[in-house]
């Protein structure tokens, strides 16, 4: 699921905090200019206004998307953006004073000085900070990895343009040449030609790639089927265009790497939507971790008595677009479960790349006759084993709602269309889990449900799935 890089205001928290600090500096300066060297926050009305300005600033940044394309804006565009931002903040401030009937208690001179100084300070702060980031090439936590697909005659120019316009928001993951098969492994301006054109899908399949930028003078080896397959795999496809045709809901015209491109993806989400999803994830993770602490005190001794060893189980899983991370659970299986899995593959009840057994002997407390009454089965039946994953959610590796994160060995066996289920962060629950996970034995059905979730995603669907998950857990239906 694609989100425009430069419009993600959470990815620009440095500018959010900078604006907030310099608005307060302007506020303090405006008070001192009118009342001398006194602390404005000792005055009740000015203390309220100072706090309100912080709140208005954050809301303005969120709803107006003040930081969209901020790294690519020139001096004049930045000035107009700052002027718009300050105007909205001051306008809401004025409305508050009017509606609260406290305008007479607030100095008009201070107000005028605040407006002027806020524009000057915010403009200077943004320009200087952007120049610093560009000069020192600071890396963003949400940096996207971009693969360039081009032809040999323009490859050097294309790489150079991208490097000049990365703005620390993207990094190149390599180059693929459509018209040369003998360049694999060679370097173009410091970027490696990673594979031949006919190896593109297999190369992307098992590597971290967020997007592909197509800038080519020929359509050789670049069919519509190939582009559709990339989109199905969850890869964002940027195409350099000369003319803009009809734009669908899953396409956007924007600037990427110094080019105007038409970006296509399996699903495009607005920054506001992703902010709300992340906010709910954080709130849910904090609450979930508090419960996890209590459960650990109760469950840990029981697990250890029944099966000496670590209380928590960790395993490398594959997340969004191929990112690998460690997932955490309460251990419900014996310590040698992973080794025993190889000998049990013949009894796998899933038709596909997932493993599942109704009477899995690796679960703590399993009887030789297939009985399922031990502590391992209890914590799996009640989904207690999933609670430590709230730590993964808090870290941003997972979401409350998403798709099931595959193991590395499952991922390496995927076909191209399977990769599309990794276009979003994996979730603790999802459409598959609330659609009767115990009765679904076809992996293709799991993929279909996951892709359906991605294509139809909105916050209403997430809330619906969360409510269904609570019911499934409490009723004990569909638990593994």
N, C-alpha and C positions, 0 to 999 in steps of 0.2 A: 504494500500500500504506500503510495508515493505522497510525500509532503514537500512542497517547495522549500528549498534550503533556506533562502534568505527571508522567508516570511515567518519562520518559526521564532516567535519572540522569546520563547524559553531558551532557545539556543543563543540568544543575545542578552543574557542576564547581566553581562558586564555593562552594557549600555543602559539597561533598566536601573541598575544600582547607581551608575554614574549620574544619570538624570535625577534620580531621587536625591542624591547627596547634593548636587549643585543647585537644585531647586530649594533645598533647605538653606544652603549658603546664601542664595539670593534673598530668601525670606528673612534671614537674620540680618543681612546687610540693609535691607529696606527698613527694618525696625530701628537699627542703629542710626541710620541716616535721619530719622525723624525724632528719635527719643534719646540719642546719645548711647554711650557704652553701657547698656543694661541688658539683662537676659530676657529675651522676649518670651521664653517659655515659663517665666514666673507669672506672666499675665494670663489669666484663664482664657480669654478670648483668643489670644495669639497662640496659646498652646493648642487649643482646639483647631485653629486654622492650620498650624504646622502639621498636625496629624492628618487633617483632612487633605492637605496637599499631597501627602505621600499616597493616600488611598486613591485620590483622583488620578495621580500620575500613573499608577499601575493599571487602573481601569482604562485610561486613555491609551496606554501602550497596547493593551490587549484588544480593545474593540476597534481602534483605528489602525492597528497593525503598523505602528509608527516605525518599526525597525525593518520593514520589508525592503529588501535590496539595499540596506544601509551601506554595505561595503562597496557597492557599485555607484552610489550617488555622488555627483559632483558637488562643488561648493555651493552653487546657487540652489540646486535641488535640496541640498541639506539645510540651507537657510530657510527655504519655504516650508520644509518638513518641521523644523524647530518652531517656526512661527505658528504653524497650525497646531502643533502640540501645546505650546504655551497658551495660545488663544483659548483652546478647549479647557485647559486646567483653570485659567483665570475666569472663564465664563461660568463654569460650574461653581467656582469659589464665590463669584458675585451672586449667583442664584441662591447659594446657601445663606449668605449674609442678608439677602432680601427676605427670603422665606422665614428665617429665624428672627427677623426684626432686630438684628444686631449690627446693622451697617453703620449706625451712628457711633458705635464703640470702636470702629476700626478706622485708622487714619487713612485718608485718601492719598496723602503724600506717600505713605508707606506702600500703598497699593500700586501707585504709578511707578515708584522706584522698583518694586518687585517685578512688574511686567517687563520693564526695560532690562534690568539686570538678569532676569531669568533667560531672556532670549540670547543675550550676549554670552552668558556663562554656559548654557547648554550647547550653543553652537560651537564655542571654543572647545568644550569638553569632547564633543563628538568628533570634530575634525582632528584634534590632537590624538585621541585614542585610536581612531582609524589609521592614522599615519603610523602610530606605534605598532599596531598589529601587523600592518603590511611590512614595515621595516624589519620586525623581529620574527615574522612568520609564525605567529602563535597558532597552535592547533586547537580546533574546536572539539569538544567531546562528541558531538554528533556529526563529525566529518563523514562525508559520503565517498565511497570508492567508485571511480568512474573508469570504464574501459572504452578506449577510443577505437572505432572501426572506420578505417579510411583507406585511401589508395596511396601507392608509393610516390606518385608525383606531387602530392600535397601533404604528405605525412609530416615532414619537418615543420612546415608552416602551421599545420593544425596543432601539433604538440606545442609549438612555441606560443600560439594564441591561448591555449588552455593554461599553460604555465603562467602567462601574464595576467590571467583573469581568474585564478583560483580563489583569491581572497580568503585563503585559509579555510574555506568551507568544503572543498573537495580535494581529493588526492587521486592521482592517476594510478590505475591498477595494471596498466600495460597497453599495448597497441596490437591491433589485428589488421593486417593488410589484405584487402580483397583480391588484389591482382598479382600478388607475389607469394609463391609457396616456398621460396628459398631463403626467406628472411627470418625464420623462426630462431629465436635466441639472440638476434642482432639488436643493437641499441640505436635508438633514434632520439638524439638530444637527451640522453640519460634515461630514456624509457624503453623497456624491453619489448620486442615483438614476441608475445607470449605463445602464440599458436598460429596454425594456418586457419584460413577462413572456414574450411570444412570441419575443423575441430572445435569451433567456437562453443557450441552447445555443451559438449562434453567437458571443455575447459571450465566453463562457468558453473557447471553442475556441482562441483565440489570445492568451490572457492568463494571467498567473500567478495561479492560484486553487487553493488547497489543499483548501478545504472550503466547503460551503454549509450555513448554518443556516436551517432552515425553522421560522418562528414565525408562523403565520397563523390567522385566525379563519374562513377559508373555503378550500375545496379547489378553487376556481375556477382554471382554467389550471394545475392541479397534479396531473396524472394519475400513476398508478403507472408508466406507460411513461416519463414524463419523469424520474422518480426513478431508474428502472432505467438509463436512458440516461446520467444523470449518474454513476452508479456504474460503468457500462461505460467511461466516459471517464476513470476513475481518480480522480474527485472524491469525497472523503469527504462523505457526506450526514448531517447532524445534524438530527434531528427532535424538536422539543419535544413531549413527551407527557404525558398525565395519568395513564394507566394503562400498566403494563408487561406486554406480552404475551410470547409465546414468543421467546426470544433464540436466534438461530442463531450459528454459528461466525464469521460475518462481521458481527456486530452487537454493540455494547456499550452499556450504560447508563452514563452519566457526566455530569459537569457541564461545560458549555461556555458561556462568556459569561454566567454567572449563571442559566442554565437547566439543568434536568435533561432530557437528550436521549437518544434512541436513535440511535446512530451506526452507519451501514451503510457498507461499503466492499467493494471487489473482493477484498481480503485484509487481515486484521489480524494484525500480528506483535507478539510479546511483546518488551519491552525487552531481555531477556536475549539473544534471538535476534539483534536488531539490533546489540547490543553485540558479539557474537561475529563477526557479519559485518563490522562496521567494524574490529575488531581484526585479522582476517585480511586485510582490505584494506590496513591500514597496514603490516603485516609484509610482505605481498606487494609493496606499492609501494616500500618501502625497498630490498628485494632487487632489484626490477626496475629501479630507478633506478641502482643500482650497476652493473648490466649495461649500462644505457643509456649510462653514461659511457664504458665500454670500447668499446661499439659506435660511439659518436660519433667517437672517435679513429680508428677503422678506416674507417667508412663515409663520414664527412664529406668527406674529400679526393676520394673516388671519385665521390660525387654532384656535387661542384663541378666536377671535371674534365669529366664527361660533360654537365653542364648548369649553367653558371655561374648563381649566384643563391643564395638562402637555403638553408641545410641543412634547416631545419625548416619544416614547413607548418602554419599555424594557420588555423582556420576556425570561425565561429560555429555552434554546434550547439544543439539544444534538449534540455534535460535534464528532470528530474523535474517533472511538473505544469506545464511551460512555462517553467522557469527557463532562461535562455540563458547559455552559457559558451563559452570558447575551447578547442577541442580541439587537441592537438599531435601531430604525426606527423613521422617522417623524410620528406622530400619525395621522392616516387617519380614525380612527373609534372613536365612542363615548367612553367615559371613562368606561362604563359598558359593553363593547363588549364581554369580556370573560364570564361574567355571562349570557349574552343573547345567547351565542353560544350553551349552553346546550339545550335551547328550540328550536333551529333551526336545530338540527342534523337530524331531519326527512326530511329536505329539502336539505340535502347535495347532491351535484351533482357528487361527486367523488365516484367511486366504490373502496373503500379501506379505508386507515387510514388517509387520508388528508381531510380537509374540504374546500368546495368551493361552493359559490352561485353566480350566474350571477347578481342578484339584491339583494345583501346583505344589509338588513336594518340597519346594525350596522355601515356602512360607513357614515361619516359626509356628510350631504346634501342629503341623500336618501329621496325620496318622498314616501308618503303612497301608491302611485299608481305604485311604482317600478321605477320611474325615477331616472337617475344617472347623475346629473348635478352639484353636490356640489363640494366644495374644496377637500373633501375626495376622490371622484372619479377622480378628476383632477390629484392629486399627485400620485394616484395609476396608472392611465392610462399612465402618463409620467414617472413612476418609480422613481419619486423624493423621495418617502418615503424610498427608499433603501439607499440613500446616507450616512446616519449616520453609516451604516455598514462598511464604510471604516475604522472606528475606530477599529472594530473587526478584520479587515484585518491587520491593523498596529500592533495590539497586538499579532497577530499570531494565533488567535482563528479561523479565517476564511481565505479563499483565494479569489482572484478575480474570479477564475473559480474552480468549484467543484461540490458538490451535495447539494441539498436543506437540511438545518438542520431541523430535525423534532422537534415538540414540545415534551415535556416529556410524555404527555398522548398518543400521537401517537406512540412514541418509545416503550412504555410499552405494546402495543398491537402487536408489530411486530412478525412475524414468523421468524424462524431461517435464512432463505435465504434473508430476508429483511435487516438483519444487515450488509450484505456485502456492502451496499451503504454508510456505515459509515467508510469505510476503508481509506478514505482520509479526509482532512479538508473540511468542508462544504464551498460552494462558494456563492458569490453574484449572479453569473450566472452559467449556466451549459448547458449540452447537452439537457436536458429536456426543459429548458427555451427557447432555440432557435429552438426547434422542434415543436413549436406550443402549448404552455402550455394551451391556452384557449380551444383548441379542445381535449386535452387529459383528459379523465375522468376516466381512469382505472389506479389505483395505481400500478398494476403489470407492466404496460407499463413504468411508471416513474422509477420503480426499474430497469427494463431492460435497459433503457437508461443510468441510473446512473452507473450500473455495466459495461456497454459497454464503457462508458467514462473512468472508472478506468482501464479496461483491455487494452484499446488502447491508453492510455495517453502518450503524449509527448508534448513538448513545441509548436510544430506546431499546434496540436489540440487546445491547449489553445488559441493561437493567433487567430485561425479560429473562435472559439466560441466568443471571445471578439469582433471581427469585426462584426460577425452576431448579437451580442447583441446590438451593437451601431445602426445597421440597424433596428432591431426590435423595439428599444426604439424610434428612430426618426420617424419611420413609424407608430408607435402606434399599431403594430400587436402583438398579443399574450399577451398583458398586462392583468394582473388580474383585 
